[in-house]
Every structure is written in structure tokens, then in C-alpha cells.
Amino acid sequence: MASDHPASRTGGPASGAGPGGPAAHEELARGVDATTEQQRADQQRADQQRTDGAAGRRRTAVVTGASSGIGEACARALAAQGFDVVLGARRTDRIDAIAAEIGGRAHRLDITDQDSVDAFAAAAGPVDVLVNNAGGAKGLAPVAEADLDDWRWMWETNVLGTLRVTKALLPRLIDSGDGLVVTVTSVAALSSYDGGAGYTSAKHAQALLHRTMRGELLGKPVRFTEICPGMVETEFSLVRFKGDAERADNVYAGVTPLVAEDIADIVVFAATRPPHVDLDQIVVRPRDQAHDGRVNRRI
């Protein structure tokens, strides 16, 4: 049987500049070396920016919906990594207290109000990382019984809110020389389920907004990471069921769900990669949740 190695085929060159010859290997090696050198340079540049930066400042991370849950966990985790964290949320008493604990800055932010977004952006200053976390679900009614006010809130918050904040801060993220936009969507951005049309449609739209920017800004010094969590035990279900604590608790009964800190760990990992590394999409679920929505309950 003839070997698949080019140098051993009949009529193939044993040496020289052919497809498998030494010259080709040398060219490949030079390419690998060049890539490695570029990666080292990128890492050195990122390390410098993460310490004092060209303007002698810490890197700044903006977190929306930072008053509780995933947003709060992200703010704390990023601050622990040395970021200057700007916390945005409507509950100013909560973000003021968190900011005082972590050495961050708190500013009121209602992502459904353009004036509020503009004021928040003006106060934020230079921005290197944006974590679009604010959002949520309301209700679990089938389409035939849909509450239009719930649908408007979900679209206004998840979709237009993400658009307002990202649009306001995008020029600064690009100007940073190594910007990162992290958008926390959901596994609901990847599928559908009965009763969830309002939320899943909003999350699909939010995700497509985020993914579209990845192409539109290709070549600019800004990266885009989408994180799609499954079941995370936060205030999410309490908001969805409008304060019904028993119904919210039943969502996680018999399950070991993810917690906010699990998502914050992923955000920090994405935010600390070198500039040439873009983690496009990360899907994370608890072990007890399958991709099709099935849940293993130990009850």
C-alpha cells in the first residue's frame, strides 16, 4: 500500500519546496512563530492596560442590573480582579451599598429611559468592559392569553434596554483599544417553551442584536461575548411570578441550580482574555438541566 506521506509517493519530491517539503515546513513554522509573537504582544498590551493603561488608570467595567443576582455577583467579581466597576440599577440604595463595599461607583440607571441612560453614560467616563445584564421575564401565559403589558416590559427591558446602553457606550469601548461587550442572554435565546413566548422572543431578539454587532464591528478593537445561562437561582423567578415566592421557589425544587457567582466567574474569565481572543458564545446549564428543557428533580 502506498504511504500518504507526499515524499514517498511515486514522482513526489523527496526534498525541496513541494507541498510537503522542508521549505513548506519552514514557511509554516515562520507563520506559527509570527502568530505566537503576535499573541505575546497582544497579551503584553492587555496586561499593561489591565494595570495602569495608557492614561494611567484601571480598566473600567460597567455592569447593568447590578443591584442583585448576576449583576451584583459580576460587580463583586470584577472589582476583585482590579477593575474600576460602575454599577447601574434603579435600586440606588442597593448599588450604593455594594459600591461602598467593593470600591466601585454607583449611578442610577433605568435602561428603559433614554434620559437615564444618557446621564449614566456621561457619569461612567472611559469604559473598557460592558456587562449587559439587566433584563428579565414577566408571566408564563400561553400566547392565546398573553398580557401585552408584560410583553412590552420584556421587549423594552431585554431588547431596547440593551440597545440603548450599548449604543451609548460603544464609542468609548472602541476608544479603549480593547473593549468587550458581554451580553447575558439565556438558553431561552436558543429555543422556545410553552408559556414563554414573550420572554423567549425578547431573548432571541437581544441575542441577535448582540451577534449582529460582532459582524458589524469586525476589525474594530472590541470583542463580543454572549453568555446563555440555564437555570440560575436569583430573583428572576420572583420577578416573573410578580412576587409569588412559593411559585418562584418551586422552579428550583429538587434541583441544584446555578448561582449568580457561577455566571460571574465566566464573565471575569472572558474579561481577562488577551485582546485577540473572543469567546463568542458560552452556554452554561446546571447538571440537572438538559438542553431540551428537561430537568432532573430529586423529589
BAGU-701166 format. One record per residue: residue number from 1; residue in one letter; y, x, z negated of N, C-alpha, C in turn. Coordinates in steps of 0.2 Angstrom, whole numbers, plus 5000, padded with zeros to 4 digits. Each point is the difference from the previous one (the first is absolute). Example, Ala and Ser with C-alpha at 12.3 -4.5 7.8 and 13.67 -1.06 7.14 Angstrom:
BEGIN
1:a:4972:5066:4961:5006:4996:5000:5006:5004:5000
2:s:5005:4998:5004:5006:5004:4999:5005:4996:4997
//
This chain:
BEGIN
1:m:4994:5004:5000:5006:4996:5000:5006:5004:5000
2:a:5005:4999:5004:5006:5004:5000:5004:4999:4994
3:s:5004:5005:4998:5004:4999:4994:5006:4997:5002
4:d:5004:4996:4995:5006:4997:5001:5006:5005:5000
5:h:4999:5006:4998:5005:5005:4999:5002:5002:5007
6:p:5007:5000:5001:5002:5001:5007:4998:5007:5003
7:a:5000:5005:4995:4998:5007:5002:4993:5001:5003
8:s:4996:4995:4998:4993:5001:5002:4998:4996:5006
9:r:5004:4996:5002:4999:4996:5006:5000:5004:5006
10:t:4995:4998:5005:5000:5004:5007:5007:5000:5003
11:g:5002:5006:5002:5007:5000:5003:5005:5000:4995
12:g:4999:4999:4994:5006:5000:4995:5002:5007:4998
13:p:5006:5001:4998:5002:5006:4998:4998:5002:4993
14:a:4997:5007:5000:4998:5002:4994:5006:5003:4996
15:s:5006:5001:5003:5006:5002:4996:5006:4998:5005
16:g:5006:5002:4997:5006:4999:5004:5003:4993:4998
17:a:5004:4997:5005:5005:4995:4998:4997:4993:5002
18:g:4993:4999:5000:4998:4994:5002:5001:4995:4994
19:p:4997:4994:5000:5001:4995:4995:4997:5002:4994
20:g:4995:5004:4999:4997:5002:4994:5001:5007:4999
21:g:5003:5004:5004:5001:5007:4999:5004:5002:4994
22:p:5000:5007:4999:5004:5002:4994:5008:4999:5001
23:a:5002:5000:5006:5007:4998:5001:5002:4993:4998
24:a:4995:4996:5001:5002:4993:4998:4999:4999:4992
25:h:4996:5004:4997:4999:5000:4993:5006:5003:4997
26:e:5003:5005:5003:5006:5003:4997:5006:4996:5001
27:e:5000:4996:5005:5006:4995:5001:4999:4995:4995
28:l:4994:4997:4999:4999:4995:4995:5002:5003:4993
29:a:4998:5006:4998:5002:5003:4994:5007:5000:4999
30:r:5004:5002:5005:5007:5001:5000:5003:4993:4999
31:g:4997:4995:5003:5003:4993:4999:4999:4998:4992
32:v:4994:5001:4998:4998:4999:4993:5005:5004:4995
33:d:5001:5006:5001:5004:5004:4996:5007:4997:5000
34:a:5003:4998:5006:5006:4997:5001:5001:4994:4996
35:t:4995:4996:5000:5000:4994:4997:5000:5001:4992
36:t:4996:5005:4998:5000:5001:4993:5006:5003:4998
37:e:5004:5004:5004:5006:5003:4998:5005:4994:4999
38:q:5000:4995:5005:5004:4995:5000:4999:4996:4993
39:q:4994:4999:4998:4998:4996:4994:5003:5003:4994
40:r:4999:5007:5000:5003:5004:4994:5007:4999:5000
41:a:5004:5001:5006:5007:4999:5000:5002:4993:4997
42:d:4996:4995:5003:5002:4993:4998:4999:4999:4992
43:q:4995:5003:4997:4998:5000:4993:5006:5003:4996
44:q:5002:5006:5003:5005:5004:4996:5006:4996:5000
45:r:5002:4997:5006:5006:4996:5000:5000:4994:4996
46:a:4994:4997:5000:4999:4994:4995:5001:5002:4993
47:d:4997:5006:4998:5000:5002:4993:5007:5002:4998
48:q:5004:5003:5005:5007:5001:4998:5004:4994:4999
49:q:4999:4995:5005:5003:4993:4999:4998:4997:4994
50:r:4994:5001:4997:4998:4996:4994:5002:5003:4994
51:t:5003:5006:5000:5003:5003:4994:5007:4999:5000
52:d:5004:5004:5004:5007:4999:5000:5003:4997:5006
53:g:4997:5001:5006:5002:4997:5006:5006:5004:5003
54:a:5002:4999:5006:5006:5003:5003:5006:4999:4997
55:a:5001:4994:4997:5006:4999:4996:5000:5001:4993
56:g:4995:5003:4997:4999:5002:4993:4998:4993:4996
57:r:4996:4996:5002:4998:4994:4997:4993:4999:5000
58:r:4998:4996:4995:4993:4997:5000:4999:4995:5006
59:r:4994:5000:5002:4998:4994:5005:5001:4994:4997
60:t:5003:4995:5003:5001:4993:4998:4995:4995:5003
61:a:4997:4996:4995:4996:4995:5002:5002:4993:4998
62:v:5001:4995:5004:5002:4994:4999:4994:4995:5000
63:v:5000:4996:4994:4994:4996:4999:5003:4993:4999
64:t:4998:4995:5005:5002:4993:4999:4994:4996:4996
65:g:5003:4995:4997:4995:4996:4996:4997:5004:4994
66:a:5005:5004:4997:4998:5005:4995:5000:4998:4993
67:s:5001:4994:4999:5000:4997:4993:4993:4999:4997
68:s:4995:5000:5004:4993:4999:4997:4995:5002:5005
69:g:4994:5000:4998:4994:5001:5004:5000:5006:5004
70:i:4999:5000:5007:4999:5005:5004:5007:5004:5000
71:g:5005:4996:5001:5007:5004:5000:5001:5004:4994
72:e:4999:4997:4994:5002:5004:4994:4995:5006:5000
73:a:4994:4999:5002:4995:5006:4999:5002:5005:5005
74:c:5002:4998:5006:5003:5005:5005:5006:5004:4998
75:a:5004:4996:4997:5006:5004:4997:4999:5005:4995
76:r:4995:4998:4995:4998:5005:4995:4996:5006:5003
77:a:4996:4999:5005:4996:5005:5002:5004:5005:5005
78:l:5005:4997:5003:5004:5004:5004:5005:5004:4996
79:a:5002:4997:4995:5005:5004:4995:4996:5006:4997
80:a:4993:4999:4998:4996:5005:4997:4999:5006:5005
81:q:5001:4998:5007:4999:5006:5005:5007:5003:5001
82:g:5005:4998:4996:5006:5004:5001:5005:4996:5005
83:f:4999:4994:5002:5004:4997:5005:5006:4996:4995
84:d:5006:5000:5003:5005:4996:4998:4999:4993:5002
85:v:4998:4996:4996:4998:4993:5002:5005:4995:4999
86:v:5001:4996:5005:5005:4994:5000:4996:4994:5000
87:l:5001:4996:4994:4996:4994:4999:5004:4994:5002
88:g:4997:4996:5005:5004:4994:5002:4995:4993:4998
89:a:5004:4995:4997:4996:4994:4998:5006:4995:4998
90:r:4998:4994:5000:5005:4995:4997:5000:5000:4992
91:r:4995:5002:4997:4999:5000:4993:5003:5006:4997
92:t:5007:5000:5000:5003:5007:4998:4999:5002:4993
93:d:4998:4996:4995:4998:5002:4993:4994:5004:5001
94:r:4995:4998:5004:4994:5004:5001:5001:5006:5003
95:i:5004:5001:5006:5000:5006:5003:5005:5005:4996
96:d:5005:4997:4997:5004:5004:4995:4996:5004:4995
97:a:4995:4996:4997:4996:5003:4995:4995:5005:5003
98:i:4997:4999:5006:4996:5005:5003:5003:5006:5002
99:a:5006:4999:5003:5004:5006:5002:5002:5004:4994
100:a:5002:4997:4995:5002:5004:4994:4994:5004:4998
101:e:4994:4998:5000:4994:5003:4998:4998:5006:5005
102:i:5001:4999:5006:4998:5005:5005:5005:5005:5003
103:g:5006:4998:4997:5006:5004:5003:5002:4998:5007
104:g:4999:4994:5002:5002:4998:5006:5006:4996:5000
105:r:5001:4997:5006:5007:4996:5001:4998:4993:5002
106:a:5003:4995:4997:4998:4993:5001:5006:4996:5003
107:h:4999:4996:5005:5005:4996:5003:4997:4993:5002
108:r:5004:4995:4999:4997:4993:5001:4999:5000:5008
109:l:4995:4997:5001:4998:4999:5008:4996:4993:5001
110:d:5003:4996:5004:4997:4994:5002:4999:5001:5008
111:i:4994:5001:5002:4999:5002:5007:5001:4994:5005
112:t:5001:4994:4997:5001:4994:5004:5008:4999:5001
113:d:5004:5004:4997:5007:5000:5001:5003:5006:5003
114:q:5003:4999:5006:5002:5006:5003:5006:5004:4997
115:d:5004:4996:4996:5005:5003:4996:4997:5005:4995
116:s:4995:4997:4996:4997:5004:4995:4997:5006:5003
117:v:4996:5000:5006:4997:5006:5003:5006:5005:5002
118:d:5005:4997:5002:5005:5005:5002:5003:5004:4994
119:a:5001:4996:4995:5003:5003:4994:4995:5005:4997
120:f:4994:4998:5000:4994:5005:4998:5000:5006:5004
121:a:5000:5000:5006:5000:5005:5005:5006:5005:4999
122:a:5006:4997:4998:5005:5004:4999:5000:5004:4994
123:a:4996:4997:4995:5000:5004:4993:4994:5005:5000
124:a:4995:4999:5005:4994:5005:5000:5002:5007:5002
125:g:5005:5001:5004:5001:5007:5002:4995:5002:5005
126:p:4999:5007:5001:4995:5002:5005:4993:4998:4998
127:v:4996:4999:5005:4993:4997:4998:4995:5004:5004
128:d:4994:5002:4997:4995:5003:5003:4994:4996:5001
129:v:4999:4996:4995:4994:4995:5000:5002:4993:4999
130:l:4997:4995:5003:5001:4993:4999:4994:4997:4999
131:v:4999:4997:4994:4994:4996:4999:5001:4992:5000
132:n:4999:4997:5006:5001:4993:5001:4994:4997:4996
133:n:5001:4998:4994:4995:4996:4996:5002:4993:4998
134:a:5006:4998:5000:5002:4993:4998:4997:4995:5005
135:g:4997:4995:4998:4997:4995:5004:4996:4995:4995
136:g:4995:4996:5003:4996:4996:4996:4998:4994:5004
137:a:4996:4996:4996:4997:4994:5003:5002:4994:4996
138:k:5000:4994:5003:5002:4994:4996:4995:4995:5003
139:g:4996:4997:4995:4996:4994:5002:4993:5002:5004
140:l:4996:4996:5000:4993:5001:5003:4998:4993:5004
141:a:5005:4997:5003:4999:4994:5003:4997:5001:5007
142:p:4996:4995:5003:4998:5001:5007:5006:4998:5004
143:v:4999:5002:5006:5006:4999:5005:5002:4992:5000
144:a:4995:4996:5000:5002:4993:5001:5004:4997:4994
145:e:5000:5004:4994:5004:4998:4994:5005:5006:4999
146:a:5002:5004:5005:5005:5005:4998:5006:4998:4997
147:d:5003:5004:4996:5006:4999:4997:5005:5005:5004
148:l:5005:4997:5003:5004:5004:5005:5004:5004:4995
149:d:5002:4998:4994:5004:5005:4996:4997:5006:4998
150:d:4993:4999:4999:4996:5006:4998:4999:5005:5006
151:w:4999:4997:5006:5000:5004:5006:5006:5004:5001
152:r:5006:4996:4999:5007:5004:5002:5000:5005:4995
153:w:4999:4999:4993:5000:5006:4995:4996:5006:5002
154:m:4994:4998:5002:4995:5006:5002:5003:5004:5006
155:w:5002:4996:5005:5003:5004:5006:5006:5003:4999
156:e:5005:4997:4996:5006:5003:4998:4999:5006:4996
157:t:4995:5000:4995:4999:5006:4996:4996:5006:5003
158:n:4994:4998:5003:4996:5005:5002:5002:5003:5007
159:v:5003:4996:5004:5002:5002:5007:5007:5002:5001
160:l:5004:4995:4999:5008:5001:5001:5002:5005:4994
161:g:4997:5000:4994:5002:5004:4995:4999:5007:5001
162:t:4994:5001:5003:4998:5007:5002:5004:5003:5006
163:l:5002:4995:5004:5004:5002:5006:5007:5002:4997
164:r:5003:4996:4996:5007:5001:4998:5000:5007:4996
165:v:4996:5002:4996:5000:5006:4996:4998:5006:5004
166:t:4995:4999:5005:4999:5006:5004:5005:5001:5005
167:k:5003:4995:5003:5006:5001:5004:5006:5004:4997
168:a:5001:4998:4994:5006:5002:4996:4999:5008:4999
169:l:4994:5002:4998:4998:5007:4998:4998:5004:5005
170:l:4998:4998:5006:4997:5004:5005:5004:5006:5002
171:p:5006:4999:5001:5004:5006:5002:5000:5005:4995
172:r:5000:4999:4994:5000:5005:4995:4993:5003:4999
173:l:4995:4996:5002:4993:5003:5000:4999:5005:5005
174:i:5003:4998:5006:5000:5005:5006:5004:5006:4998
175:d:5006:4999:4997:5004:5006:4999:4997:5005:4995
176:s:4995:4997:4996:4997:5004:4995:4996:5006:5003
177:g:4998:4999:5006:4996:5005:5003:4993:5000:4999
178:d:4998:4996:4995:4993:4998:4998:5000:4994:4997
179:g:5001:4994:5003:5000:4994:4997:4993:4997:5001
180:l:4999:4995:4995:4994:4996:5000:5001:4993:4998
181:v:4997:4996:5004:5001:4993:4998:4993:4997:4998
182:v:4999:4998:4994:4993:4997:4998:5001:4993:4999
183:t:4996:4996:5004:5000:4993:4999:4994:4997:4997
184:v:5000:4997:4994:4995:4997:4997:4998:4993:5003
185:t:4996:5000:5005:4998:4993:5002:4994:4997:4996
186:s:4994:4999:5003:4995:4997:4997:4994:5000:5005
187:v:4994:4999:4997:4994:4999:5005:5001:4993:5003
188:a:5005:4996:4997:5002:4994:5004:5004:5001:5006
189:a:5002:5006:5001:5003:5002:5007:4994:5002:5005
190:l:4994:5000:4998:4995:5001:5005:4995:4995:5001
191:s:5001:4994:4996:4995:4995:5001:5003:4993:4998
192:s:4996:4995:5000:5003:4993:4997:4995:4997:4996
193:y:5002:4995:4996:4996:4997:4995:5003:4993:4999
194:d:4995:4995:4999:5002:4993:4999:5006:4999:4994
195:g:5005:4997:5002:5005:4999:4995:5005:5005:5000
196:g:4999:5005:5004:5005:5006:4999:5004:5001:5006
197:a:5001:4995:5005:5003:5001:5006:5007:5003:4999
198:g:5004:4997:4995:5007:5002:4999:5000:5007:4998
199:y:4996:5002:4996:5000:5007:4997:4997:5005:5006
200:t:4995:4998:5003:4997:5005:5004:5004:5001:5007
201:s:5003:4994:5002:5005:5001:5006:5006:5004:4998
202:a:5002:4999:4994:5006:5005:4998:4998:5007:5000
203:k:4994:5001:4997:4998:5007:4999:4998:5003:5007
204:h:4997:4996:5005:4999:5003:5006:5007:5002:5004
205:a:5005:4995:4999:5006:5002:5003:5004:5006:4997
206:q:4999:5001:4993:5003:5006:4997:4996:5006:5002
207:a:4994:4999:5001:4996:5006:5002:5002:5002:5007
208:l:5001:4995:5004:5002:5002:5007:5007:5003:5001
209:l:5004:4997:4996:5007:5003:4999:4999:5008:4999
210:h:4996:5001:4995:4999:5007:4997:4997:5004:5006
211:r:4995:4998:5003:4996:5004:5005:5004:5001:5006
212:t:5004:4995:5002:5005:5001:5006:5004:5005:4999
213:m:5003:5001:4994:5005:5006:4999:4997:5006:5001
214:r:4993:5001:4998:4996:5006:5001:5001:5003:5007
215:g:5000:4995:5005:5000:5002:5007:5008:5001:5002
216:e:5004:4995:4998:5007:5001:5002:5003:5006:4998
217:l:4998:5003:4994:5003:5006:4997:4996:5006:5001
218:l:4995:5000:5005:4996:5005:5001:5005:5006:5002
219:g:4999:5006:4997:5004:5006:5002:5006:5001:4995
220:k:5001:4995:4996:5005:5000:4995:4997:5003:4993
221:p:5004:5003:4996:4997:5003:4994:4999:4995:4994
222:v:4996:4995:5002:4998:4995:4995:4993:4997:5001
223:r:4997:4999:4995:4993:4998:5000:4999:4993:4998
224:f:4994:4997:5001:4999:4993:4998:4993:4999:4998
225:t:4999:4998:4994:4994:4999:4997:4999:4993:4997
226:e:4995:4996:5003:4999:4993:4997:4994:5000:4996
227:i:5001:4997:4994:4995:5000:4995:4998:4992:4999
228:c:4993:4999:5001:4998:4993:5000:4995:4999:4994
229:p:5003:4998:4995:4995:4999:4994:4996:4994:5000
230:g:4994:5000:4997:4997:4994:4999:5002:4997:4993
231:m:4995:4998:4996:5002:4997:4994:5003:5005:4995
232:v:5006:4999:4998:5003:5004:4995:5003:4995:4994
233:e:4998:5001:4994:5002:4996:4995:5007:5002:4997
234:t:5005:4996:5003:5007:5000:4998:5002:4993:4999
235:e:5007:4999:5000:5003:4994:5000:4999:4996:5006
236:f:4997:5002:5005:4999:4997:5007:4997:4993:4999
237:s:4995:4999:4997:4997:4994:5000:5004:4995:4995
238:l:5003:5003:4995:5004:4995:4996:5006:4998:5004
239:v:5003:5004:5004:5005:4997:5005:4997:4995:5005
240:r:4995:5002:5003:4997:4995:5005:4999:4994:4997
241:f:4997:4999:4994:4998:4994:4997:5006:4997:4995
242:k:5006:5003:5001:5006:4997:4997:5000:5000:4993
243:g:4997:5005:4996:5000:5001:4993:4994:4997:4997
244:d:4995:4998:5004:4994:4997:4997:4995:5006:4998
245:a:5001:5002:4994:4996:5006:4998:4993:4999:5000
246:e:4997:4995:4998:4993:4999:5000:4997:5000:5007
247:r:5003:4997:5005:4998:5001:5007:5001:5007:5003
248:a:5005:5003:4998:5001:5007:5002:4995:5005:4997
249:d:4998:4999:4994:4995:5004:4996:4993:4999:5004
250:n:4999:4994:5002:4993:4998:5003:4999:5004:5007
251:v:5005:5002:5003:5000:5004:5006:4996:5006:4999
252:y:5001:5003:4994:4997:5007:4998:4994:4999:4996
253:a:4998:4994:4998:4994:4999:4995:4994:5003:5003
254:g:4996:5004:4996:4994:5003:5001:5001:5006:5005
255:v:5006:5002:5002:5001:5006:5005:5004:5005:4997
256:t:4998:5006:5002:5004:5006:4998:5005:5001:5006
257:p:5006:4998:4999:5005:5000:5006:5003:5007:5000
258:l:5004:5002:5005:5005:5005:5000:5005:4999:4995
259:v:5004:5005:4998:5006:4999:4996:5005:5004:5003
260:a:5006:4998:4998:5006:5003:5004:5000:5007:5000
261:e:4998:5004:4995:5000:5007:5000:4995:5003:5006
262:d:4995:4996:5002:4996:5002:5005:5004:5001:5007
263:i:5004:4995:5001:5004:5000:5006:5006:5005:5000
264:a:5003:5001:4994:5005:5005:4999:4997:5007:5001
265:d:4994:5001:4998:4997:5007:5002:5000:5001:5007
266:i:4998:4995:5004:5000:5001:5007:5007:5001:5003
267:v:5005:4996:4998:5007:5001:5002:5002:5008:4998
268:v:4999:5002:4995:5002:5007:4998:4996:5005:5005
269:f:4994:4999:5001:4996:5004:5004:5003:5000:5007
270:a:5002:4994:5003:5003:5000:5007:5007:5004:4999
271:a:5004:4999:4995:5006:5003:4999:5001:5007:5000
272:t:4994:5003:4998:5000:5007:4999:4996:5004:5005
273:r:4998:4997:5006:4997:5003:5005:5006:5004:5004
274:p:4998:5006:5003:5004:5003:5004:5003:4996:5006
275:p:5006:5002:5003:5003:4996:5005:4996:4998:5006
276:h:4995:5004:5002:4997:4999:5006:4994:4995:4999
277:v:4999:4998:4994:4994:4995:4998:5003:4993:4999
278:d:4997:4996:5004:5002:4993:4999:4994:4996:4999
279:l:4999:4997:4994:4995:4995:4998:5002:4993:5003
280:d:4997:4999:5006:5003:4993:5003:4998:4994:4996
281:q:4994:4999:4998:4998:4994:4997:4994:5002:4995
282:i:5001:4997:4994:4995:5001:4995:4998:4993:4997
283:v:4993:4999:5000:4998:4993:4998:4996:5002:4993
284:v:5002:4997:4995:4996:5001:4994:4999:4993:4996
285:r:4993:5000:4998:4998:4994:4997:4996:5002:4994
286:p:4999:4996:4995:4996:5001:4994:4992:5000:5003
287:r:4996:5004:4996:4993:5000:5002:4997:4993:5000
288:d:5003:4995:4996:4997:4994:5000:5002:4995:5006
289:q:5004:5003:5004:5003:4995:5006:4998:5003:5006
290:a:4996:4996:5004:4998:5002:5007:5006:4999:5005
291:h:4999:5003:5006:5005:4999:5005:5001:4993:5003
292:d:4995:4996:4999:5001:4993:5003:5002:4995:4994
293:g:5003:5003:4995:5002:4995:4994:4995:4998:4995
294:r:4994:5002:5001:4995:4999:4995:5001:5004:4994
295:v:4999:4997:4994:5002:5003:4994:4993:5000:4995
296:n:4998:5005:4997:4995:5000:4995:5002:4999:4993
297:r:4999:4994:4998:5002:4998:4993:4994:5001:4995
298:r:5001:5003:4995:4995:5001:4995:5001:4995:4994
299:i:4999:4994:5002:5000:4994:4995:4995:4995:5001
//
